Amino acid sequence: KAKKCRSARPAASDVNNDSSITSSKKRKINSSEREDIDSISSSPKTTNYSPSSCTSTSQHIQKKLRFEDSVDFIGLDVKMAEESSASCSSNKMKTVFLAGGVGHHANGLTKTAGSTTFSNSKPGAAKKLVIKNFKEKPKLPENYTHETWQKLKEAVEAIQNSISIKYNLEELYQAVENLCSHKISAKLYKQLQVVCEDHIKAQIDQFREYLFLTLFLKKIDKCWQDHCRQMIMIRSIFLFLDRTYVLQNSMLPSVWDMGLELFRFYIISDMKVQSKTIDGILLLIERERSGETVDRSLLRSLLSMLSDLQIYQDSFEQRFLEETNRLYAAEGQRLMQEREVPDYLHHVNKRLEEEADRVITYLDQSTQKPLIATVEKQLLGEHLTATLQKGLNHLLDENRIQDLCLLYQLFSRVRGGVLLEIWIIHFTMVINPEKDKTMVQELLDFKDKVDHIIHVCFMKNEKFVNAMKEAFETFINKRTNKPAELIAKHVDWKLRAGNKEATDEELEKMLDKIMIIFRFIYGKDVFEAFYKKDLAKRLLVGKSASVDAEKSMLSKLKHECGAAFTSKLEGMFKDMELSKDIMVQFKQCQNLPGNIELTVNILTMGYWPTYVPMEVHLLPEMVRLQEIFKTFYLGKHSGRKLQWQSTLGHCVLKAEFKEGKKELQVSLFQTLVLLMFNEGEEFTLEEIKLATGIEDGELRRTLQSLACGKARVIHKVPKSKDVEDGDKFSCNDDFKHKLFRIKINQIQMKETVEEQASTTERVYQDRQYQIDAAIVRIMKMRKTLSHNLLVSEVYNQLKFPVKPADLKKRIESLIDRDYMERDKENPNQYNYVA
């Protein structure tokens, strides 16, 4: 069945090449031009059809072809419709309608018919269309150029004046194409430029009048919006000119760019207009920063205008950043004086969020980096050290986690190094000699807090983790040997208390935390000396509250420092186990006389601290028991020697009070005092001292534990916390206690300065031996070595700090003892003496 096809408008046709076309010049309108034309023209007219016999299978195919000769050509449209379907019979006719004869378009041009033939028209075979060129060149009618320009000018002016256009936009587009096709493009471009220039020049007068700032900005914005709308319409009409002539001349701006240049030159480049525009924009931003509500869409439009006109950076951004710098410099100085650090940090964060929002809302994206950098510099960078010194310690002390998170987020934007320095300074404040009693516990608590802060607030930043470790190691070791001593005493206190203050699990966690602090100290040998002394007291006097905790601590020390470090400590535990076995054997094979229960601990020389022997007046029964045990032990271990150290002994006494019988677990000194009351009712301090032979200070602490402690088995007159000369003591027959077996703790004498010095001196002697051994070991291996290299290698081998002067003394000592000698030619070099 035949289908009617209407010839399409020339302006909307595409170009198709065919192998049979002669050497005539061909041009194709690209897809973007096609879209621009369609956007301003009415919907193309199409003819719909409904074949009656092949409705379900029919297809409609349109092909638009345009040809032009080598000089001038006005297009010829050909439409070919074909219906192909399996259900239609093969003899169906295909009809093609060609525009023939002479026709007149609305633009007044005349086009001559061409000829078209089909070859190979068998059903199902490919169709070949052959089109021949015009025999004559098409010519423009008289006055066509002038009339057409007047028509185009009238349309442009109508657009500029916002009135309706008399002509169809397709007709105007075709007119531009016709003029360009006849080489009138240059003249047409100049004419269009003059019309646009005249219109824009006329706009400047409205801005020379005095206007309120907001009204002025709105007027500028309206002028810009109108200009953009007008140039879009004008460019749509002159699109063919833009895509051909302008595109071929790289020095010419496009129609749109020409409009921008004219607006920039005649409107915005006017100094008064530009100055007032920039001042107005800055004023609106200043008002918004101060909390007022402003027209953000107006700001966005104006700043977009400056960006499009390519004067944003030069005319606006520089001044904007300068104003921002001045504003926040003054604000930072003022608020640092007025506000506390947390409030100041929240204000800074709010300002940064506001500026980031301005970039998103109306500022150009290129402004973001310098703008944020300016705010950070004036509100953070300029007050970095002052802010941290003023507020970091407070935030850390009060554990203000959220504020610390914010502080880290803000200062990590500037320079983290200063934060680390202040961070370290805070640590040094913790090590205060006046707080030695609580130093270790404060360090443990502070370490927990710091770990939490690094984990939560500082996002596990590796730099802060390493800085924390370096800081701890540095400030802990500023006081030589003292931290090691205090840590050992803290462990002693915790293990004495044991599960009275914490569960086994909590005690284990506490020991793990102590080991973390232990890793930071240099003087581990000092720790060992004090720890061994305290461990001996806990084991011998039965002060340790948890044997499992003791062994756990020993295991941790062995893991941390090696077997050599803990060998003596392990020997002490072995002695205690061996002593228990010996006492079992002793009690099984001996019938002990009297009511005294004897307990003996066998201590190996070298494992245990050296104790000063104290001669006391033992009961004859006690002396006899000592002799019995001595005979028993030496009988099993011949060749060994026993040296009694009675000051460490303890006894179990059976006592009878009005409430009933009790067993008292007491020290040897307490035993000697209590047994005196079997011989009399009341004794003075001097009488007890004379009878027992106990040293005065030790006796006063012993009486204090019996008469002033929790279990007061004797009375003291007068009543007081301390034992004074002339005090009298008597048995407390009214003593009551809920337990049958009662342990009365001996009041421990506080470690004197002399004892501390003695322990430290022993450590110093041990260090001398280690230094000597290291020097000899190095010289034996190297044979000859300079002083500096020897010192360097010794430092690498030693695990404790040594002063250069002390090291030099050890070298001189070894030279004197002929382990090494100075080189005769070079006194700064040493030789090993075999």
Steps between C-alpha positions, in 0.01 A plus 500: 500500500622847420589740779504879478826671602535872560824678414689605815622851560847564364634627826434172667641262239806288539767416249550146374783405269449262211758339278320620188511865595735711295779715639265762635577641846305332779416632851340329797328670790621332816285371787551802727380732222204276447411533874539880498269530203240276652508694826383822338276365226156358506449127492569362150194408304471132430236292332382191679357207311330171583527231235181299490642162402840491673446688823708277725802466273529828311801727556547863416848607388595860434824618350584868453773586254659836425734581218666816391725581210853631526400867513144574608222258565157508645406158623271250346312270737417149411282272708472140433252279671510128480281237643650157543317212657494127462122499485478757218511375143819547300324702228402782735598834354763722664422861426752784538393863488771743392473876518512600138446804284550847626398585854514815714593497871412760753848644478449594139758270349437293191619144458509295182388141478751230468455148372498179694495138382486162670697206369474132580139524614438132533299401807727424796811643331696804623384835353748744350410868479683710241471881523655741254630851574326822400575613153505865614623675815212635713502879530378734773211725409559874478529680841484163672805571718374839619145385560611189679734695731223746583281210588774346719579837662137555578488157665813569707366833621167337586688247714701778667186697575310191617222530241358236269679412174298535180682223317517129544827393663552230241467760232759721673740209541461416129564860408832496693595176329423644157712808565790290625472271200551802274814621677344785692606353838763764587265789437219327687725443805606867511145620464385277785790619718406866443135439592598318822759764586254788457248330723750422780650849490156641562462294820779673693304818561256335739787421740641850515203616704519487881345178625489323831754220509253212507292656221815561299606134531156380397507730199842375395380144541187564291707663229731198497215248497328688215825515306556126535145420394525731202834362384369144520212593267724699266755220482223253417405706195862553394607148585597424138729802500650384831562147374651591163658840461594559863627145539725544197646825636676421826561867583128578512303437821181302474169686508465416871857603583455819299204584723710430813782722377263785425331471840833485676643796308202737520336400829723324751825661394352838588692582819200643685278208410762240581602663827141533616422143398799353687436721804139387506588132478758533778252690717237227460755232595609705801140534613447127462811428705366723774180296515263690269291332233594600145386413149734211422352443155591859410856441620521176307380669179735798530807290580413265216487810275852602610623149436343485154652838416839367619557779750413299815859453621632845418205717600337300781698210645808696601297765687275233649796310645652821636173589674472144633855518634431829682169379641629173646828650621306745717245236599769251603679754720177604668352155562825354632476751782127462558432128470624175649674261266206256448265787409764649273553168320127460438488854362791429264334181381177689439684766298671237286168331429342835406781586258485154343125550452562836331724329248230247427222759482636800313880528493709360219659164574846646442453717811461206737866422560628856566185588698522203737875551531441863603247403767726224633798733512328782689281294736732203554853552375553839664372370836619141481751497784294733721187290452676176583683642800182658627264210445664166419593420858151591615342278234731211585452535874122504470501232229290714264489243222274688256695821539828313454362343182414845371839638604677223310282544191566874494871502576574212268394744226786730596813353657491185712857548624412774747216291636749219557737737681228625735387139537848406622520806728187381679668167571790668674256654744402157626849414630505715811744403781245616753261229378731200526250305709233517232720543192471147364122480543462843340719385213289188453177700505648760268623232261149354484357842430761577235439167327127571495555849363733375226256224410181707502604862449817473294382210286798280595732743327836325484688824557320556829554138605874528437512844660328363808755219529794735452352745750449234765849364451652848517330644805496178704878474476572864578521399868772238490408173674208649697218387269636142504502504880147641521363246252652215705340638817166540325510134394585407859203694631262343246620147564471550877142615462425233238138396469399711798473797267449324167404167348764273352401616150524867596835439668629334184392795285664739743830310474478516120463877519797526735710305253418757232644774722787268592606482134568873494754507786874472440603393853351152495779379728381753759151357469643150547685598820197659668261238368718216636521665843124546518430154362713348776292673765177384338616141478663473843247689707206364306391841379424396144125482448518290182768245413352468150538876448862479622578228248315685227710811563816290491394354165436847358843622612665194347321557171596867498862484624613143449592209726820664628295784649270269696741219592544621860130569539419149379759369752307671781180318401688171481635557852150554632374179338800308629449640850141374506613149405776504765257613770261218411781247535620664821157485668445139390820370657525720808295516819523874575485590870285778641219700344706701253457432128829539313516613139836528322577645155821385335647796302779461244778755527503732199131463419376701795578849628762535772342548842668657802482243782332608822579326827186448712430303817329182383322270737696188594236289330553691174877457520452126551272479195760679288761244600264213423432635150871569441586141584222374272596714202876448513438129534331503159728760339851450629758769431254786508500785747199656669482862616190580698314820416237515773378848412304353207334226702133472586303285744153372575396547864204341672334758726197483728272800556163539671331447163688173453814358345668664202803435286720802437726502195773749595861589432789387718524842666124500572536149642773604745287791623178298542672215683613749768139530616511137613742622766324820611197727467656832397834619359649833401674569169841491668427167669392335175807637320733363768334155504481444123812680377305638202639819349312813620343603169402144411351448848286815479358386162437153646308636802311738272380208284378310810341791690395753234409290197177331397562194722585654840603204712672723760405831666715810495485776758457776413309441179659651189609402153871511577708324768676745729747465787328403827201329330368194683362182339272222627315200349154571353290217645187648339641466146235384250525400135270314261784279372673222688838539325603866501795647312645808667709693249825652610508875434763539229772749558504760226802466282758749618716716279798291605330177386410654167855622459630156592284329238601757239867453590468124447349569158788734423753231597323245280507748213873548541552128457281500188687798354835336566384176343368682192827693449717190538273302267520768230877549530564126493312477173634819334854499651555869415238774515476877526336660802192624314433166332544315829254731677249464215511118508471491879187716485351261244552200729387648831133505591525787747614862465862582583657841534813555284699588813407169666591307188837672485567398862432135416742516208770648725430229757548226240824662383625504859413131534685418172197388302584761233753773431530830318682498170845651540479701177134593520366561856142508366524135399487188718662158457378178658744327736474123472 
